[in-house]
Amino acid sequence: MSRSILIVAGETSGDILGAAIIGQFKKLSAEKYAFWGFGGSTMNQAGIEITKDIQELSVIGFWEAIINYRRLSNYLDKLVIEAQKKKITAAILIDYPGFNLKLAEKLSAFNIPVYQVVSPQVWAWHFSRIYKIKKFIKAVLCLYKFELNIYKEKGIPATFIGHPIVQKVNDFKHKHKIEITKIKKNLKNIKKIALLPGSRTSEIKRHLPFLIDAAIQFNKKHPETIFEIPSASDHTSKLIKEYGLPEFVSVRSDAPYITLATSDSGIVCSGTATLECALFNLPFLLIYKTSWLTYFLGKRLIKLPYIGLVNILNNGFITKEFIQSDMKSKPVLNELEKINYDHMYIKNMIHAFDKVKAEVSSKNPAITAAQFFIKNL
């Protein structure tokens, strides 16, 4: 008889990581386990029984979290009841800390061991969460090396597994090496700038009009410049094209990483994309705008002077950030000029990316995590 393991991922990145971990787990383990829980299509394809899809769980911003609080609380309570019925052996919770730490607390009341994959960003805000982690989480599997010291100081078991983006980027570079070289050769006398407004509809609405305007102004001064927006889905591509793009701005929906690999610079919405740019040695500047309430609350909660992942991992500014009211045309265009034409500035930025790469390592997170769970479950 197989043992029941609950696994919960509330966002696409967690869904992909969860599927990869369980895929490796099944390859490496002689034991039989039945995995089930909340996740997406990738986890479902990996043989995990999905009882609630991530589309019903995705929430961004403080205001949105307040609006959806009762619905998510209902999901959580029903999940705990189901976990008891299935007599689960353990729970593997991936990222999604607002929901998962509450779940860990409820599961711990029934002496169910709970493991957290991807540390909550206690180093940036809401440090008080670390006391809940100490009380209700058996071990934390971290994406970044520096996080280990934070947990060690509090006597919390933690393991470094590396960031899944690293292997994804390395595999892409290897697979598309010839194509990347060919595209770069064809762009010999052309400056290509990547525009990344974000993947969520709300982010696209807030950022894309600004990016299009910046592209128009920059192209007037530098007619040799073209712009490319990578898109991960047909839905996103369609939404982007509705904004009426100039002829020198295009959308790439096949292999979005091609954009990062073949561009000279980028204007990037905050998020994992900033780390991806660093891994591709792509100079960039960061923009971000959110609802006034989310920004107002975040400004008071976040302890760090930067929000970009690359700057956080560097523990200091590598790339400029233009957040909320600072997201204005003139300073953004001035910085865009520097990351395209100031060769020493570009060289120093790319050199600084090396520290970031060392922080995320080239470990295979799925294999490392699977080995950890085989040993500990």
C-alpha positions in Angstrom: 0.0 0.0 0.0 1.4 3.4 -1.0 1.8 6.2 1.5 -0.1 9.5 1.0 1.9 12.7 0.6 0.2 16.1 0.4 1.9 18.6 -2.0 0.8 22.2 -2.4 1.9 24.8 -5.0 -0.1 28.0 -5.5 1.7 29.5 -8.5 3.1 28.4 -11.8 6.8 28.4 -10.7 5.9 26.2 -7.8 3.9 23.9 -10.0 6.9 23.4 -12.3 9.3 22.8 -9.4 6.9 20.5 -7.7 6.5 18.4 -10.9 10.2 18.2 -11.3 10.9 17.1 -7.7 8.2 14.4 -7.8 9.4 13.2 -11.2 12.9 12.7 -9.8 11.5 11.3 -6.5 9.7 8.5 -8.5 12.9 7.8 -10.5 15.1 7.5 -7.4 12.8 6.0 -4.7 12.0 2.3 -4.3 9.1 3.2 -2.0 5.6 3.8 -3.2 3.9 7.1 -2.5 0.6 8.6 -3.7 1.1 12.4 -4.2 -2.0 14.7 -4.3 -2.9 18.3 -3.5 -3.0 21.8 -5.0 -1.1 22.6 -8.2 -1.3 23.0 -11.9 -1.1 21.1 -15.2 2.6 20.3 -14.9 2.2 18.6 -11.5 -0.9 16.8 -12.9 1.2 15.5 -15.8 3.8 14.3 -13.3 1.2 12.0 -11.8 0.1 14.1 -8.9 -3.6 14.1 -8.2 -4.7 17.8 -8.3 -7.7 18.7 -6.2 -7.5 22.5 -6.7 -5.9 24.2 -9.6 -3.4 27.1 -9.2 -5.7 29.3 -11.3 -8.1 29.4 -8.4 -5.3 30.2 -5.9 -3.3 32.9 -7.7 -3.5 36.2 -5.8 -1.2 39.3 -6.2 -1.0 42.3 -3.9 -2.3 43.1 -0.4 -5.7 44.3 -1.5 -6.3 41.3 -3.7 -5.3 39.0 -0.7 -7.9 40.8 1.5 -10.6 40.3 -1.1 -9.9 36.6 -1.5 -9.2 35.8 2.2 -12.4 34.0 2.9 -12.4 31.9 -0.2 -8.8 30.8 0.4 -9.5 30.1 4.0 -12.3 27.8 2.9 -9.9 26.0 0.6 -7.4 25.6 3.4 -9.9 24.1 5.9 -11.2 21.6 3.4 -7.7 20.6 2.5 -6.9 19.9 6.2 -10.0 17.7 6.5 -9.0 15.8 3.3 -5.5 15.3 4.6 -6.8 13.7 7.8 -9.1 11.4 5.8 -6.2 10.3 3.6 -3.9 9.8 6.7 -1.0 11.6 5.0 2.5 10.7 5.9 3.9 14.2 5.3 3.3 17.5 3.5 5.5 19.2 1.0 4.6 22.9 0.6 6.2 24.9 -2.2 6.6 28.6 -1.9 3.1 30.4 -1.5 3.9 31.3 2.1 0.8 33.3 3.0 -1.3 30.1 2.5 1.2 27.4 3.2 2.4 28.7 6.6 -1.2 28.7 7.8 -1.6 25.2 6.4 1.6 24.1 8.2 0.2 25.3 11.5 -3.1 23.4 11.1 -1.3 20.2 9.9 1.2 20.4 12.8 -1.7 20.1 15.3 -2.2 16.6 14.0 1.6 15.8 14.3 2.0 15.7 10.5 5.6 16.6 9.4 5.7 19.6 7.1 8.5 20.6 4.7 8.7 24.0 3.0 10.4 24.2 -0.4 11.4 27.7 -1.3 12.0 29.9 1.7 9.6 32.8 2.4 11.4 36.1 1.8 11.9 36.7 5.5 15.1 38.6 4.7 13.1 41.2 2.8 9.9 41.5 4.9 7.7 39.8 7.5 10.7 38.4 9.4 8.3 37.3 12.2 7.3 34.4 9.9 10.6 32.7 10.9 9.1 31.9 14.3 6.1 30.2 12.7 8.6 28.3 10.5 10.6 27.2 13.6 7.4 26.0 15.3 5.6 24.3 12.4 8.1 23.4 9.6 10.4 20.4 10.0 12.9 21.7 7.4 13.2 24.4 4.7 14.7 23.7 1.3 16.3 27.0 0.1 17.0 28.3 -3.4 19.7 30.8 -2.2 22.9 30.1 -0.2 22.6 33.1 2.0 19.3 31.9 3.4 21.0 29.0 5.2 22.7 31.4 7.6 19.4 33.0 8.5 17.9 29.6 9.5 21.1 28.4 11.1 21.0 31.4 13.5 17.5 30.4 14.6 18.2 26.7 14.9 16.0 25.7 12.0 17.0 22.8 9.7 17.6 24.1 6.2 19.1 22.6 3.0 20.4 24.5 -0.1 19.0 23.0 -3.3 19.8 25.8 -5.9 17.5 27.7 -8.2 15.6 25.9 -11.0 16.1 28.8 -13.3 19.9 28.2 -13.5 19.6 24.7 -15.1 16.7 25.9 -17.3 18.8 28.7 -18.7 21.9 26.5 -19.2 19.9 23.9 -21.0 18.4 26.5 -23.2 21.7 28.0 -24.1 23.1 24.6 -25.1 20.0 23.6 -27.1 19.7 26.9 -29.0 23.4 27.7 -29.4 23.4 27.7 -33.2 20.1 29.7 -33.5 21.3 32.3 -31.0 24.6 32.8 -32.9 22.7 33.1 -36.2 20.3 35.7 -34.9 23.1 37.8 -33.3 25.0 37.7 -36.6 21.9 39.1 -38.4 21.6 41.9 -35.8 25.2 43.0 -36.3 24.4 46.7 -36.9 21.1 46.8 -34.9 20.5 47.4 -31.2 17.9 45.1 -29.8 16.2 45.9 -26.5 14.0 43.4 -24.6 10.8 44.7 -23.0 9.4 42.6 -20.2 6.2 44.1 -18.8 5.4 41.1 -16.6 3.3 38.0 -17.2 0.2 38.9 -15.2 -2.6 40.9 -16.9 -2.4 43.6 -14.2 1.3 44.0 -14.7 0.9 44.3 -18.5 -1.8 46.9 -18.1 0.4 49.0 -15.7 3.7 48.6 -17.6 3.2 48.1 -21.3 1.9 51.6 -22.2 4.9 53.1 -20.5 7.3 50.7 -22.3 5.8 51.4 -25.7 6.2 55.1 -25.1 9.8 54.7 -24.0 10.5 52.6 -27.1 9.1 55.3 -29.4 11.2 58.0 -27.8 14.3 55.9 -27.8 13.9 54.9 -31.4 13.5 58.5 -32.5 17.0 59.2 -31.1 18.4 55.8 -32.2 16.6 54.6 -35.4 18.9 51.6 -35.5 17.1 50.2 -32.4 14.4 47.5 -32.4 12.4 46.1 -29.4 11.1 42.7 -28.7 8.6 41.5 -26.1 8.9 37.8 -25.1 5.6 36.1 -24.3 5.0 32.7 -22.7 1.5 32.1 -24.1 -0.9 32.9 -27.0 -3.2 34.7 -24.6 -0.5 37.0 -23.4 0.7 37.7 -27.0 -2.8 38.6 -28.0 -3.2 40.9 -25.0 0.1 42.7 -25.8 -0.8 43.2 -29.5 -4.0 44.9 -28.5 -2.0 47.9 -27.4 -1.1 48.8 -31.0 2.7 48.2 -31.2 4.9 50.4 -33.5 6.6 48.5 -36.4 9.9 48.4 -34.5 8.4 46.6 -31.6 7.6 42.9 -32.0 6.3 40.0 -29.9 8.1 36.7 -29.6 6.0 33.8 -28.4 8.2 30.9 -29.6 11.1 30.3 -27.1 10.9 33.6 -25.1 14.5 33.0 -23.9 15.6 33.8 -27.4 14.8 37.4 -26.7 17.1 37.5 -23.6 19.8 35.6 -25.3 19.9 37.9 -28.4 19.2 41.4 -27.0 21.7 44.1 -26.0 19.8 45.3 -23.0 16.4 45.2 -21.3 13.7 47.0 -19.4 12.3 44.5 -17.0 9.4 44.3 -14.6 10.5 43.1 -11.2 10.4 39.3 -10.6 12.3 36.2 -11.6 13.0 37.8 -15.0 15.7 39.9 -13.4 17.6 36.8 -12.4 17.1 35.4 -15.9 18.6 38.5 -17.4 21.7 38.2 -15.1 22.1 34.6 -16.1 22.1 35.7 -19.8 24.5 38.5 -19.0 21.9 41.0 -20.3 22.3 44.6 -18.9 18.9 45.8 -17.7 17.0 48.4 -15.7 14.0 47.5 -13.5 10.6 49.1 -13.5 7.5 48.3 -11.3 4.2 49.9 -10.6 1.4 48.4 -8.5 -1.8 49.5 -6.9 -1.4 52.5 -4.5 -2.5 50.3 -1.5 -0.1 47.5 -2.2 2.7 50.0 -2.6 1.7 51.9 0.5 1.7 48.8 2.7 4.7 47.2 1.0 6.8 50.4 1.5 6.2 50.1 5.3 6.8 46.3 5.5 9.8 45.7 3.2 13.1 46.2 5.0 15.4 46.4 1.9 16.1 49.5 -0.2 15.6 47.5 -3.4 13.1 45.0 -4.8 15.0 43.4 -7.7 16.2 39.9 -7.1 19.6 40.6 -8.6 20.1 43.5 -6.2 18.9 41.5 -3.3 21.3 38.6 -4.0 24.1 41.1 -4.5 23.2 42.9 -1.2 23.5 46.1 -3.1 22.5 47.9 -6.3 23.7 46.4 -9.6 20.9 47.6 -11.7 18.8 50.8 -11.3 15.2 50.5 -10.1 12.4 52.8 -11.1 9.5 52.0 -8.8 6.0 53.6 -8.6 6.3 57.4 -8.9 10.0 57.1 -10.0 8.9 55.2 -13.1 9.3 58.3 -15.4 10.4 58.6 -19.0 13.4 60.8 -18.7 15.4 58.9 -16.0 14.5 55.6 -17.6 15.6 56.7 -21.0 18.8 58.1 -19.5 19.6 54.8 -17.9 18.7 52.9 -21.1 21.2 55.1 -22.9 23.9 54.0 -20.4 23.2 50.2 -20.6 23.4 50.4 -24.4 26.2 52.8 -25.1 28.4 53.2 -22.0 30.8 50.3 -22.5 32.5 50.5 -19.1 29.1 50.8 -17.3 28.0 47.7 -19.2 31.2 45.8 -18.4 30.9 46.5 -14.7 27.3 45.4 -14.6 28.0 42.1 -16.3 30.9 41.5 -14.0 28.7 42.1 -11.0 26.3 39.5 -12.3 29.0 36.8 -11.5 28.3 37.2 -7.7 24.6 36.6 -8.3 25.3 33.5 -10.3 27.5 32.1 -7.5 24.6 32.7 -5.1 22.2 30.5 -7.0 24.7 27.8 -8.0 24.2 25.2 -10.7 22.8 22.4 -8.6 19.9 20.5 -9.9 17.2 21.5 -7.4 14.8 18.7 -8.4 17.3 16.0 -7.8 18.7 17.6 -4.7 15.2 18.0 -3.2 14.1 14.5 -4.2 17.2 13.0 -2.6 16.4 15.0 0.6 12.9 13.7 0.7 13.8 10.1 0.0 16.2 10.3 2.9 13.9 12.1 5.3 10.4 10.9 4.5 
